[in-house]
Amino acid sequence: MITLTSSDGQTFDIDEVVAVEMQTIKHMMEDGYAESGIPVPNVTGKILAKVIDFCKKHVETAKEEELKAWDADFIKVDQDTLYDLIMAANYLDSKQLLDLTCQTVADMIKGKSPEEIREIFNIKNDFTPEEEEKIRKENQWAFE
Amino acid sequence: MQSTSKRLRVRMRSLEQSSTQESSAHIIASSSDLLSEFLLLRLPIKSLLKFKSVSKRWLSLITDPHFSRRKNHINPTPAASALFLRRPSPLANPLFTFIPLDPSQTTPPFTSLNFIDHPRGIEILQSSNGLFCCSSIEYNDSYNLKYYIYNPTTKHFTTLPPLSGGVVLGINLAFDPSESHVYKVVCVQRCESSYDHVLIHIYSSETGPWRASGGPFPAPASMEFSGGVYWNGAIHWVSPREASLYFDLSEETVREMLMPSLPDGFDERGIRYFGESLGHLHLGEIYKDFTSQLNVYEMERDRSGWFLKFRVDLNGVAVAFPDLIEGYLEENDYYHYSFSILCVVRGEKEEDSFLVLHIPGKIIGYNFNSKSYQEICDTDCPLTFDRSYAFQYIESLSLV
């Protein structure tokens, strides 16, 4: 068993076989950090719990259909959690979780308007009205 | 992927430490690397075009050459999502008809080519993996034609330098983003000093101006240099009566292209289609006595020969679409079946490969595997037996 400690002090005991699903943890185990527990300072307990759930499920389940359905349910979380999961998946290096979370966000935003994108990511529109109009006109067909 | 993630993780750690109060969404959006890697590269091209107007930073990321190369790397051989048909008359307005092949492709990227002004307009000469080679339309003045390389998705274009020398017999675009972001243009001109010889000049998007490649070589009069197809590193040209040729772009040599054997009794090939799709080179032929049978051959990867890939019994198609048969023509007349083959479209999965046919008033798709057909759309574009008037449209961010 491996013990992971989140940024807010929560501890999680997980099987080695689940731990190695996260490449970062795997490398730390190989470097000899396993005995004293592994700190995960960039991820809160709430998010780490979910990442562990994901890894556990993916280790236990062989059937692709079942996994796909489970993933679809797993990813039904609020926006903030989704983005937090992306950061966690990247830090802990779980390619499957990263692909799932990023693609989910990509699918959610692909149909949005530029204004909506600015709102979601808190981006300032630094184009002049003329500049923005020119770009929109050039790519008008993509809006239809 | 691993080394990219490692680099991003290190960068992320420093971001986290400096901005613990910021939302993850904002952190991702603030970092160009994270934004590209996590989101932008996973978005469809149409969405990316819309998001160019989000902010200057997003515009810069999306139009960056490195970004377009990474996008191409992720999806190296995208399928054609539509075709553009060129109407027979150069006076037609609009000159092109848009035929969607993908149900999600509802809006044409353009209705007429007006990226630069020409009194008589611009036409498409060739399409190669997302880029078009275009020329101005001139009457009786072929020496003043201007040539362009155009990306119909991004609307960017480049003007090719002027050509000097003999009559231009064909201009061919060689572009394959899965191999390289560099495109080349191969121009075949009639040799001024020796009428039955031709000369090749090459233009490269990387090294610039036209330069002669090799010396003049004899070429058969029936060679269709304007209908070249770029595949597997070479431009291929077919000739119905004489040897077919190909020009290898890395070795810059012209070689004879082996063709399937002619059926007994024929001394001329019944070529009805020659084109490329998803990395496969196809040849479609019909022979007079077998007018109900279309053979689609595919070339072997090593160019050692062709193999029969699909066979279409046109009688089956004619039953569903009686307009296909011209009532007044004899059954073994070459034009008994009134149709034109626009494209052989290969699918990612074999069972998704289909044929696009132009019959009077309609464009239909014929699935090779299920032998079923569907109407793609109605069209008022007149039918023509000229082989290359359909151009594949492939979404691409590639730079010209």
HADDOCK unambig.tbl for C-alpha pairs under 7 A between the chains (distance, minus, plus):
assign (segid A and resid 83 and name CA) (segid B and resid 24 and name CA) 5.39 0.50 0.50
assign (segid A and resid 83 and name CA) (segid B and resid 25 and name CA) 5.57 0.50 0.50
assign (segid A and resid 84 and name CA) (segid B and resid 24 and name CA) 5.53 0.50 0.50
assign (segid A and resid 90 and name CA) (segid B and resid 5 and name CA) 6.73 0.50 0.50
assign (segid A and resid 90 and name CA) (segid B and resid 9 and name CA) 6.48 0.50 0.50
assign (segid A and resid 91 and name CA) (segid B and resid 9 and name CA) 5.33 0.50 0.50
assign (segid A and resid 102 and name CA) (segid B and resid 38 and name CA) 5.53 0.50 0.50
assign (segid A and resid 102 and name CA) (segid B and resid 39 and name CA) 6.20 0.50 0.50
assign (segid A and resid 103 and name CA) (segid B and resid 42 and name CA) 6.48 0.50 0.50
assign (segid A and resid 106 and name CA) (segid B and resid 39 and name CA) 5.65 0.50 0.50
assign (segid A and resid 106 and name CA) (segid B and resid 42 and name CA) 6.21 0.50 0.50
assign (segid A and resid 106 and name CA) (segid B and resid 43 and name CA) 5.78 0.50 0.50
assign (segid A and resid 110 and name CA) (segid B and resid 43 and name CA) 6.29 0.50 0.50
assign (segid A and resid 110 and name CA) (segid B and resid 47 and name CA) 5.42 0.50 0.50
assign (segid A and resid 111 and name CA) (segid B and resid 47 and name CA) 6.80 0.50 0.50
assign (segid A and resid 114 and name CA) (segid B and resid 50 and name CA) 6.76 0.50 0.50
assign (segid A and resid 114 and name CA) (segid B and resid 51 and name CA) 5.59 0.50 0.50
assign (segid A and resid 114 and name CA) (segid B and resid 53 and name CA) 6.41 0.50 0.50
assign (segid A and resid 114 and name CA) (segid B and resid 54 and name CA) 4.97 0.50 0.50
assign (segid A and resid 118 and name CA) (segid B and resid 54 and name CA) 6.43 0.50 0.50
assign (segid A and resid 121 and name CA) (segid B and resid 25 and name CA) 5.90 0.50 0.50
assign (segid A and resid 121 and name CA) (segid B and resid 26 and name CA) 5.34 0.50 0.50
assign (segid A and resid 121 and name CA) (segid B and resid 29 and name CA) 6.18 0.50 0.50
assign (segid A and resid 122 and name CA) (segid B and resid 26 and name CA) 6.60 0.50 0.50
assign (segid A and resid 125 and name CA) (segid B and resid 54 and name CA) 6.44 0.50 0.50
assign (segid A and resid 125 and name CA) (segid B and resid 55 and name CA) 5.27 0.50 0.50
assign (segid A and resid 126 and name CA) (segid B and resid 55 and name CA) 5.77 0.50 0.50
assign (segid A and resid 126 and name CA) (segid B and resid 56 and name CA) 6.39 0.50 0.50
assign (segid A and resid 127 and name CA) (segid B and resid 55 and name CA) 6.51 0.50 0.50
assign (segid A and resid 127 and name CA) (segid B and resid 56 and name CA) 6.69 0.50 0.50
assign (segid A and resid 132 and name CA) (segid B and resid 53 and name CA) 5.92 0.50 0.50
assign (segid A and resid 135 and name CA) (segid B and resid 53 and name CA) 6.23 0.50 0.50
assign (segid A and resid 136 and name CA) (segid B and resid 53 and name CA) 6.62 0.50 0.50
assign (segid A and resid 139 and name CA) (segid B and resid 49 and name CA) 6.13 0.50 0.50
assign (segid A and resid 139 and name CA) (segid B and resid 50 and name CA) 6.73 0.50 0.50
assign (segid A and resid 141 and name CA) (segid B and resid 107 and name CA) 6.18 0.50 0.50
assign (segid A and resid 141 and name CA) (segid B and resid 108 and name CA) 6.85 0.50 0.50
assign (segid A and resid 141 and name CA) (segid B and resid 109 and name CA) 5.68 0.50 0.50
assign (segid A and resid 142 and name CA) (segid B and resid 46 and name CA) 5.25 0.50 0.50
assign (segid A and resid 142 and name CA) (segid B and resid 49 and name CA) 6.39 0.50 0.50
assign (segid A and resid 142 and name CA) (segid B and resid 50 and name CA) 6.07 0.50 0.50
assign (segid A and resid 143 and name CA) (segid B and resid 50 and name CA) 6.34 0.50 0.50
assign (segid A and resid 144 and name CA) (segid B and resid 107 and name CA) 6.70 0.50 0.50
